[in-house]
């Protein structure tokens, strides 16, 4: 509590679509802020439970989820050690205590059943930001571990991933969102224009609730 308005501290920012500069990341390997905000809205984050951020990269999506919901346990999965170090650095920077990192292949970890010593905790929400050639298998493995009624959200930049997501388990798909984002940028040093970014498709799937 500040004694006078002049001494009032700035309130903390809502961790929703924070600028890329907030995060340490490899070049281009970070979900754009506007896209991140939509993904988090599609996840319909619960106040508690478990979220998997598979192939987390810089960890931006999972870290913002952790900051928005302090009671939610967030697990970022990444196979590259150098990216894991960036994720841990970003977690310290944001000051989130409910975010953990697992190093390893997403598909292998997702396939470990409950009860295995190295198994990930059963998730209530899952975000997939990639997957490559293994995407269909990764989707299946994640859906098997997802708790009944849970949501899986996946983003697509490439035509291949779009096709994989479009044809995978359409009966569980609850929606597709297309984002065409353009951001202000300099043009010829003296002008400003809106520079188009990659088109992103966001797919949402839901696991059947228990009878």
Secondary structure by P-SEA (a helix, b strand, c coil): ccccccccccccccccccccccccccccccccaaaaaaaaaaaccccbbbbbbcccccaaaaaaaaaacccbbbbbbbccaaaaaaaaaaaaaaccccbbbbbccaaaaaacccccccccccccbbbbcccccaaaaaaaaaaaaccccbbbbbbbccaaaaaaaaacccccccbbbbbbbbbbbbccccbbbbbbccbbbbbbbbccccc
